[in-house]
């Protein structure tokens, strides 16, 4: 019974760690998208600024 409990505890920990890694990947992807949008907007703002010069 104790062995079964330890195996179950290990499985739960493994699932939680895997879920945490997936969450980190999602957060990194969202951060990358936000950074891309920021660079996109900044690029076109600079292009407009250089056209006025």
C-alpha positions as CSV (number, residue, x, y, z in Angstrom):
1,X,0.0,0.0,0.0
2,X,2.8,2.4,0.8
3,X,4.5,1.6,-2.5
4,X,1.3,2.4,-4.3
5,X,1.0,5.7,-2.5
6,X,4.6,6.6,-3.3
7,X,4.1,5.8,-7.0
8,X,0.9,7.8,-7.1
9,X,2.6,10.8,-5.4
10,X,5.5,10.6,-7.9
11,X,3.0,10.5,-10.8
12,X,1.1,13.5,-9.5
13,X,4.4,15.4,-9.0
14,X,5.4,14.5,-12.6
15,X,2.1,15.7,-13.9
16,X,2.4,19.0,-12.0
17,X,5.9,19.6,-13.2
18,X,4.9,18.8,-16.8
19,X,1.9,21.2,-16.5
20,X,4.2,23.9,-15.2
21,X,6.5,23.5,-18.1
22,X,3.6,23.7,-20.5
23,X,2.5,26.9,-18.7
24,X,6.0,28.4,-19.1
25,X,5.9,27.6,-22.8
26,X,2.5,29.3,-23.2
27,X,3.7,32.4,-21.3
28,X,6.9,32.5,-23.4
29,X,4.8,32.3,-26.6
30,X,2.5,35.1,-25.4
31,X,5.5,37.2,-24.5
32,X,7.0,36.6,-27.9
33,X,3.8,37.6,-29.6
34,X,3.6,40.8,-27.6
35,X,7.2,41.7,-28.4
36,X,6.6,41.0,-32.1
37,X,3.5,43.3,-32.0
38,X,5.5,46.0,-30.3
39,X,8.3,45.8,-32.9
40,X,5.8,45.8,-35.7
41,X,4.2,49.0,-34.4
42,X,7.5,50.7,-33.7
43,X,8.8,49.9,-37.2
44,X,5.8,51.5,-38.9
45,X,6.1,54.5,-36.5
46,X,9.7,54.9,-37.6
47,X,8.8,54.6,-41.3
48,X,6.2,57.3,-40.9
49,X,8.7,59.5,-39.1
50,X,11.4,59.1,-41.8
51,X,8.8,59.8,-44.6
52,X,8.1,63.2,-42.9
53,X,11.8,64.1,-43.0
